[in-house]
């Protein structure tokens, strides 16, 4: 078994959809990024890659690659899961925290948690999602950005006879 930690932060800007954990959240602002800017899925990808000692998100999906412009982060996660499986591992559980002053994420947590479980191929009981604010402190607390932290546990794939 191995543990990985992931982190990401993106600036909030008008005119972009807000996607977190593969779920679109109604908001007048969205996350700026080369892909769809889903900071939560990016943190999960980084955690998985780190646990398998496969580098980080930028190693596999550089922001200089024009083919990734506007990419769906759920597709990036699917690719990461395939790389983790090729290295001989699969996810066991996820514990994630989204830090956002706005919008309030409480009403969306169940949908995000369910989507994360689907994307990871896990039972929802193995996915934890917390939402926090920074109480007016720093760029996140001032409503200028959203950050996400993720911790994953991966295990060796079972031996095939």
C-alpha positions as CSV (number, residue, x, y, z in Angstrom):
1,X,0.0,0.0,0.0
2,X,1.1,3.5,-0.7
3,X,-0.2,7.0,0.2
4,X,-0.1,10.1,-2.1
5,X,-0.9,13.7,-1.4
6,X,-2.1,16.2,-4.0
7,X,-2.7,19.9,-4.1
8,X,-3.9,22.4,-6.7
9,X,-5.2,26.0,-6.7
10,X,-6.8,28.0,-9.5
11,X,-7.9,31.6,-9.8
12,X,-11.6,32.4,-10.1
13,X,-12.5,34.5,-13.2
14,X,-15.8,35.6,-14.8
15,X,-17.0,33.9,-18.0
16,X,-15.8,30.3,-17.2
17,X,-17.9,27.4,-15.9
18,X,-17.0,26.2,-12.3
19,X,-16.2,22.5,-12.3
20,X,-15.2,20.7,-9.1
21,X,-14.8,17.0,-8.9
22,X,-16.3,16.6,-12.3
23,X,-19.5,18.5,-11.3
24,X,-20.5,21.8,-12.7
25,X,-21.4,24.2,-9.9
26,X,-23.7,27.2,-10.6
27,X,-21.5,30.3,-10.2
28,X,-20.9,33.6,-11.9
29,X,-17.2,32.8,-11.8
30,X,-15.2,29.7,-12.8
31,X,-11.6,28.4,-12.5
32,X,-9.0,29.7,-14.8
33,X,-6.8,26.9,-16.2
34,X,-5.3,25.5,-19.4
35,X,-7.7,22.6,-19.1
36,X,-11.2,23.0,-17.5
37,X,-9.5,24.2,-14.3
38,X,-11.0,21.5,-12.0
39,X,-8.7,22.0,-9.1
40,X,-10.2,19.1,-7.2
41,X,-9.6,16.5,-9.9
42,X,-6.1,17.9,-10.5
43,X,-5.3,17.4,-6.8
44,X,-6.7,13.8,-7.0
45,X,-4.5,13.2,-10.1
46,X,-1.4,14.5,-8.4
47,X,-2.1,12.4,-5.3
48,X,-2.5,9.2,-7.4
49,X,0.6,9.9,-9.5
50,X,2.6,10.7,-6.3
51,X,1.4,7.5,-4.6
52,X,2.6,5.5,-7.5
53,X,5.9,7.5,-7.8
54,X,4.9,8.6,-11.3
55,X,5.6,12.3,-11.0
56,X,3.0,15.0,-11.1
57,X,0.2,16.3,-13.3
58,X,2.5,18.7,-15.1
59,X,4.8,15.9,-16.1
60,X,2.0,14.0,-17.9
61,X,-0.1,17.0,-19.1
62,X,2.0,20.1,-19.6
63,X,0.2,23.4,-19.8
64,X,2.2,24.1,-23.0
65,X,0.4,21.3,-24.9
66,X,-2.3,22.9,-27.1
67,X,-4.2,19.6,-27.3
68,X,-5.0,20.0,-23.6
69,X,-6.6,23.4,-24.0
70,X,-10.0,23.2,-22.3
71,X,-9.5,19.5,-21.6
72,X,-12.1,17.7,-19.4
73,X,-10.2,16.9,-16.2
74,X,-12.3,13.7,-15.9
75,X,-10.5,12.5,-19.0
76,X,-7.2,13.4,-17.5
77,X,-8.1,11.4,-14.3
78,X,-9.0,8.4,-16.5
79,X,-5.6,8.6,-18.1
80,X,-3.9,8.9,-14.7
81,X,-5.8,5.8,-13.4
82,X,-4.7,3.8,-16.4
83,X,-1.0,4.8,-15.7
84,X,-1.4,3.9,-12.1
85,X,-2.9,0.5,-13.1
86,X,0.0,0.0,-15.5
87,X,2.3,0.5,-12.6
88,X,0.5,-2.2,-10.7
89,X,-1.8,-0.2,-8.4
90,X,-5.5,0.7,-7.9
91,X,-7.1,3.3,-5.6
92,X,-8.5,2.2,-2.2
93,X,-9.8,5.4,-0.8
94,X,-9.8,9.2,-1.2
95,X,-9.9,12.0,1.4
96,X,-10.3,15.4,-0.2
97,X,-10.7,19.0,1.0
98,X,-11.9,21.9,-1.2
99,X,-11.0,25.4,0.2
100,X,-13.3,28.1,-1.2
101,X,-14.8,31.2,0.2
102,X,-17.3,31.3,-2.7
103,X,-19.5,29.7,-3.7
104,X,-20.7,27.7,-0.7
105,X,-20.1,24.1,-1.6
106,X,-22.3,22.4,1.1
107,X,-25.3,21.9,-1.2
108,X,-23.0,20.3,-3.8
109,X,-20.9,18.0,-1.7
110,X,-23.0,14.8,-2.1
111,X,-23.0,15.1,-5.9
112,X,-19.3,15.8,-6.0
113,X,-18.6,12.9,-3.7
114,X,-20.7,10.6,-5.8
115,X,-19.0,11.7,-9.0
116,X,-15.5,11.2,-7.5
117,X,-16.5,7.7,-6.5
118,X,-17.7,7.0,-10.0
119,X,-14.6,8.3,-11.6
120,X,-12.3,6.4,-9.3
121,X,-14.3,3.2,-9.5
122,X,-14.8,3.2,-5.7
123,X,-17.8,2.7,-3.4
124,X,-18.9,6.2,-2.1
125,X,-18.1,4.9,1.4
126,X,-14.4,5.1,0.4
127,X,-14.6,8.7,-0.7
128,X,-14.5,11.6,1.8
129,X,-15.1,15.2,0.8
130,X,-14.8,18.3,3.0
131,X,-15.4,21.9,2.2
132,X,-13.7,24.7,4.1
133,X,-13.2,28.4,3.8
134,X,-10.2,30.5,4.6
135,X,-12.3,33.0,6.6
136,X,-11.3,36.0,4.6
137,X,-7.6,35.3,4.7
138,X,-5.3,35.1,1.6
139,X,-6.5,34.8,-2.1
140,X,-8.8,31.9,-1.4
141,X,-10.4,33.6,1.6
142,X,-10.9,36.8,-0.4
143,X,-12.8,34.8,-3.0
144,X,-10.1,35.1,-5.7
145,X,-9.2,31.4,-6.0
146,X,-10.2,27.9,-5.0
147,X,-7.7,25.3,-3.6
148,X,-8.0,21.6,-3.2
149,X,-6.1,19.0,-1.2
150,X,-6.3,15.2,-1.8
151,X,-4.9,12.2,0.0
152,X,-5.2,8.8,-1.6
153,X,-4.4,5.2,-0.6
154,X,-3.5,2.8,-3.4
155,X,-2.8,-0.9,-3.2
156,X,-1.2,-3.4,-5.5
157,X,-3.4,-4.9,-8.1
158,X,-4.4,-8.5,-7.2
159,X,-2.2,-11.2,-8.9
160,X,-3.9,-12.8,-11.9
161,X,-3.6,-16.6,-12.1
